[in-house]
Amino acid sequence: MSTYDTIASLLSGMNERQIDWVAAHTMVTNLSEDDAIVVAFKALLLHPRMFPNVLLRKNESESKLAWKRAEDLGLSTEAAEENPWAMWLEGILNGLINNDMNKTKHMFQLAAKAGFALAQNSLGVFYQQDEQYELAEEYYGMAAEQGVADAQYNLAMLKDPEFELMLPWLEKAAAQGHIEARRVLAIGSDQLLHYERNETDEAPTHLPPMTDKIQRTLTCPISQEFMQDPVILDPTAETFDRGPLCEWIVDNPTRHPITKVDFGIRLQYQDNIYVRALLIQYMGQGKYQRYDDSYLVSDGTATSTVPSTSIASLYELNIVALLFGMGRKKINWNMAQREIEAEDQNDPVILGLKALLLHPSV
């Protein structure tokens, strides 16, 4: 595998390699400053609009300087000589820095025609934005078959809400470390998108049997026990039980609890309301026990990235899905109205949804 292939694999998960943006950044930083392609990759990693979840310093001015350096080293010349790496990078950087989208698309088309997977994925994005969905699917498919995790994820989302068609590509992307694919897989099962109320302390009897996959979803990787307060760890999008995770963070504020990788920045997390819904669905309301993590927030060790989400918000999400057909829900305004009437009439969100349904123009 060439140096460029290795960098691209770390950034996009090509060739079944795990995505590792930090490793890509380290590799690019340590490579020759006299290679136009390498310097262009550096410009890419420095730009605030690229790889936004990377826990690294971003600087648009430095990105522009790195791109100018790449140009001085002959990036445009290599692109004119039909080097697919140069064409793809020249296309991206022209769009980011010069906002020359016509040149960007032209470069992507040339590189995609040469079979370059990253350009095929980028071209698919263009076509999707132009609502040319058949072309978008065609180019995402070409790149996805070559192992580009971004393309696998994009192809899956193009098939939304047909989850059974999304699943194979989401699993491929997630296996390579694609964060958003992991997030979607965490919420995308029928059991999560079609949850019903279970306000008892007992496990219901009308649900499908708890499969091994559901059991794994509800099990904390740290404690190996069923979770009580599931949260999503940033930036890996893995789900952990808040209690064991907080206990880990006390002594290891920047280190991953399973792989022990040091992110160089304090760990953050947010409520996983979807896994929580699944937990309550299968085990009853009594299984959900909010863990008090205020001691972490107060001493600055870690913070939750979003405020706590109430269980009621899950029902609000269900109502919105019935109104607009989100997820795999079919639009059913009558059912949505019944759900609204059953909710707390002092909740401002419920009142807003009720007002929406009562308005003559809706």
C-alpha positions in Angstrom: 0.0 0.0 0.0 1.4 3.4 -1.0 1.8 6.3 1.5 -1.2 8.1 0.0 -3.3 4.9 0.2 -2.4 4.6 3.9 -3.4 8.2 4.7 -6.6 7.9 2.8 -7.4 4.6 4.5 -6.9 6.2 7.9 -9.2 9.1 6.9 -11.9 7.3 5.1 -11.6 3.6 6.1 -10.6 2.3 2.7 -9.3 -1.3 2.3 -11.1 -2.4 5.4 -8.8 -0.3 7.5 -10.0 1.3 10.7 -10.6 5.1 10.5 -8.1 6.9 12.7 -7.9 10.6 12.0 -5.3 11.2 14.8 -3.0 8.6 13.2 -3.5 10.2 9.8 -2.7 13.6 11.2 0.5 12.2 12.9 1.5 10.5 9.7 1.0 13.6 7.5 2.9 15.8 10.0 5.9 13.5 10.0 6.1 13.1 6.2 8.2 15.2 3.8 7.1 18.8 3.3 8.4 18.6 -0.2 5.6 16.3 -1.5 2.7 18.2 -3.0 0.2 15.4 -2.3 1.2 15.1 1.4 1.1 18.9 1.9 -2.3 19.0 0.3 -3.5 16.3 2.7 -2.1 18.6 5.5 -4.2 21.5 4.1 -7.2 19.2 4.2 -6.8 18.2 7.8 -6.2 21.8 8.9 -9.4 23.1 7.3 -12.3 23.6 9.8 -14.9 22.2 7.4 -13.1 18.9 6.9 -13.3 16.0 9.4 -15.2 18.2 11.9 -15.1 15.5 14.6 -11.3 15.3 14.7 -10.0 16.2 18.1 -7.2 18.3 16.6 -6.5 22.0 16.2 -8.0 23.6 13.1 -6.8 26.8 11.4 -8.2 28.0 8.1 -5.3 30.4 7.5 -2.8 27.6 8.0 -4.9 25.4 5.7 -4.6 28.1 3.0 -0.9 28.4 3.4 -0.4 24.7 3.2 -2.5 24.6 0.0 -0.4 27.4 -1.5 2.7 25.4 -0.6 1.2 22.3 -2.3 0.5 24.5 -5.4 4.1 25.7 -5.4 5.2 22.1 -5.2 3.3 21.3 -8.4 -0.1 20.0 -7.3 -1.9 21.7 -10.2 0.7 20.3 -12.6 0.2 16.8 -11.3 -3.5 17.2 -11.6 -3.1 18.3 -15.2 -1.1 15.2 -15.8 -4.1 13.2 -14.6 -2.7 12.1 -11.2 -5.9 11.0 -9.5 -4.7 12.0 -6.0 -3.8 15.4 -7.3 -7.1 15.8 -9.2 -9.2 14.8 -6.1 -7.2 17.0 -3.7 -7.1 20.0 -6.1 -10.9 19.6 -6.5 -11.6 19.6 -2.7 -9.3 22.5 -1.9 -10.6 24.6 -4.8 -14.0 24.2 -3.3 -13.0 24.8 0.3 -10.7 27.8 -0.3 -11.7 29.4 -3.6 -15.3 28.3 -3.6 -14.9 27.3 -7.2 -17.4 24.5 -7.3 -17.4 24.2 -11.1 -13.7 23.3 -11.0 -14.2 21.1 -8.0 -16.8 19.0 -9.8 -14.7 18.9 -13.0 -11.8 17.5 -11.1 -13.9 14.9 -9.3 -15.4 13.8 -12.7 -11.9 13.3 -14.2 -10.6 11.4 -11.2 -13.9 9.3 -10.9 -13.7 8.4 -14.5 -10.2 7.0 -13.8 -11.8 4.7 -11.2 -10.5 6.7 -8.2 -12.8 5.7 -5.3 -12.5 8.8 -3.2 -13.5 11.0 -6.1 -16.4 8.7 -6.9 -17.7 9.3 -3.4 -17.2 13.1 -3.6 -18.9 13.2 -7.0 -21.8 11.2 -5.5 -22.2 14.0 -2.9 -22.4 16.6 -5.7 -25.1 14.6 -7.5 -27.1 14.1 -4.3 -27.0 17.8 -3.5 -28.3 18.4 -7.1 -31.1 15.8 -6.3 -29.8 13.5 -9.1 -30.3 10.5 -6.8 -29.7 7.8 -9.4 -26.3 9.2 -10.3 -25.5 9.7 -6.6 -26.3 6.1 -5.9 -24.2 4.9 -8.9 -21.1 6.8 -7.8 -21.6 6.0 -4.1 -21.9 2.3 -5.1 -18.6 2.4 -7.1 -16.8 3.8 -4.1 -18.5 1.7 -1.6 -17.5 -1.5 -3.4 -13.9 -0.3 -3.2 -14.2 -0.1 0.6 -14.7 3.6 1.2 -16.5 3.9 4.5 -17.9 7.4 3.8 -19.4 6.1 0.5 -20.8 3.0 2.3 -22.5 5.3 4.8 -23.7 7.7 2.1 -25.1 4.9 0.1 -26.9 3.5 3.1 -28.5 6.9 4.0 -29.7 7.3 0.4 -31.8 4.2 1.0 -33.4 5.7 4.2 -35.9 4.8 5.6 -35.7 1.2 4.2 -33.5 0.0 7.1 -33.1 -3.6 5.7 -31.4 -2.0 2.6 -29.4 0.4 4.7 -28.1 -2.3 7.2 -25.4 -4.1 5.1 -23.7 -0.8 4.1 -24.0 0.6 7.6 -22.4 -2.5 9.1 -19.5 -2.3 6.6 -18.9 1.4 7.4 -19.3 0.9 11.1 -16.8 -2.0 11.0 -14.2 0.5 9.7 -14.9 3.0 12.5 -17.3 5.3 10.7 -18.8 7.4 13.6 -22.1 8.3 12.0 -22.7 4.8 10.8 -22.3 3.6 14.3 -24.8 6.2 15.6 -27.4 5.1 13.0 -26.9 1.4 13.9 -27.4 2.3 17.5 -30.9 3.7 16.8 -31.9 2.0 13.6 -33.5 -1.3 14.5 -37.2 -1.9 14.3 -37.4 -2.3 18.0 -36.0 1.2 18.5 -38.0 3.0 15.7 -41.3 1.2 16.6 -41.1 1.4 20.4 -44.3 1.4 22.5 -44.9 2.8 25.9 -43.8 0.7 28.8 -44.3 2.6 32.0 -44.3 -0.4 34.3 -41.3 -1.9 36.2 -41.8 -5.2 34.5 -40.5 -6.5 31.2 -43.4 -6.7 28.7 -44.5 -10.0 27.2 -45.6 -8.7 23.7 -42.2 -7.9 22.3 -40.1 -10.1 20.1 -37.6 -12.3 22.0 -34.4 -10.5 23.1 -31.9 -11.5 20.5 -28.1 -11.7 21.0 -27.8 -8.5 19.1 -30.2 -6.6 21.4 -28.6 -8.1 24.4 -25.2 -6.8 23.2 -26.7 -3.4 22.5 -28.0 -3.2 26.1 -24.7 -4.5 27.7 -22.1 -2.0 28.9 -18.6 -2.9 27.4 -17.0 -1.9 30.7 -19.1 -3.7 33.3 -20.4 -6.4 31.0 -23.8 -5.9 32.7 -27.1 -4.5 31.4 -26.9 -0.7 31.4 -29.1 1.5 33.6 -28.2 4.9 32.1 -26.8 4.6 28.5 -24.7 7.4 27.1 -22.8 7.8 23.8 -19.1 8.4 24.1 -17.6 11.1 21.8 -15.9 10.8 19.4 -16.2 7.0 19.0 -20.0 6.9 19.2 -19.9 3.8 21.3 -22.6 3.3 24.0 -21.6 2.8 27.7 -23.4 2.8 31.0 -22.9 6.3 32.5 -21.9 5.0 36.0 -19.0 2.7 34.9 -17.9 5.3 32.3 -17.8 8.1 34.9 -15.8 5.9 37.3 -13.3 5.2 34.5 -13.0 8.9 33.6 -12.1 9.9 37.2 -8.7 8.4 36.8 -8.5 8.3 33.0 -10.0 11.6 31.7 -8.6 11.4 28.2 -8.2 7.7 27.6 -10.6 5.3 25.9 -12.0 2.8 28.5 -11.5 -0.3 26.3 -8.7 0.4 23.8 -6.8 2.7 26.2 -6.1 5.0 23.3 -5.3 8.5 24.6 -7.3 11.1 22.7 -5.4 14.0 24.2 -8.6 15.7 25.2 -11.0 15.0 28.0 -13.8 12.5 27.2 -17.3 13.8 26.6 -20.6 11.9 26.3 -24.3 12.5 25.7 -27.5 10.7 26.6 -28.3 7.8 24.2 -32.1 8.2 24.3 -32.7 5.5 21.8 -30.9 2.7 23.6 -32.6 4.0 26.7 -35.9 3.5 25.0 -34.9 0.0 24.0 -33.9 -0.7 27.6 -37.2 0.5 29.0 -39.0 -1.4 26.3 -37.5 -4.7 27.2 -37.0 -4.3 30.9 -39.5 -1.8 32.2 -39.3 1.8 33.4 -37.7 0.7 36.6 -34.6 -0.5 34.9 -33.6 3.1 33.9 -31.8 4.6 36.8 -30.3 8.1 36.2 -26.7 8.2 37.5 -25.5 11.4 39.2 -22.4 12.5 37.3 -22.4 16.0 38.8 -19.1 15.3 40.6 -17.4 15.0 37.2 -18.8 18.2 35.9 -18.0 20.1 39.1 -14.4 19.2 39.1 -13.9 19.7 35.4 -12.9 16.1 34.7 -15.5 15.6 32.0 -18.7 17.1 30.8 -21.9 15.8 29.2 -22.1 17.4 25.7 -25.9 17.8 25.9 -28.3 18.3 28.8 -30.3 15.4 30.1 -33.2 14.3 27.9 -36.4 13.3 29.6 -38.3 10.1 28.7 -41.1 12.3 27.6 -39.0 13.5 24.7 -39.0 9.9 23.3 -42.8 10.1 23.1 -42.5 13.6 21.5 -40.2 12.0 18.9 -42.8 9.3 18.2 -45.4 12.0 17.6 -43.2 13.9 15.2 -42.5 10.6 13.4 -46.3 10.0 13.0 -46.8 13.5 11.7 -44.0 13.6 9.2 -43.1 10.0 8.5 -39.7 10.0 10.1 -37.7 6.8 10.5 -39.8 3.8 9.4 -43.0 5.3 10.8 -45.9 5.8 8.4 -47.7 9.1 8.6 -50.8 8.8 10.8 -52.2 12.1 11.9 -55.1 10.5 13.9 -52.7 8.4 15.9 -50.5 11.5 16.4 -53.5 13.4 17.7 -54.4 10.6 20.2 -50.7 10.5 21.4 -50.8 14.3 21.9 -54.0 14.1 23.9 -52.5 11.5 26.2 -49.4 13.6 27.0 -48.8 16.3 29.6 -50.8 19.3 28.4 -48.4 21.6 30.3 -45.4 20.5 28.2 -44.6 23.4 25.8 -43.5 20.9 23.1 -46.8 19.0 23.3 -48.7 22.3 23.2 -46.8 23.4 20.1 -47.6 20.1 18.4 -51.2 20.4 19.4 -51.4 24.0 18.0 -49.8 22.7 14.8 -52.6 20.1 14.3 -55.3 22.5 15.2 -54.2 25.2 12.6 -56.6 25.3 9.6 -53.7 25.3 7.1 -52.2 22.1 8.4 
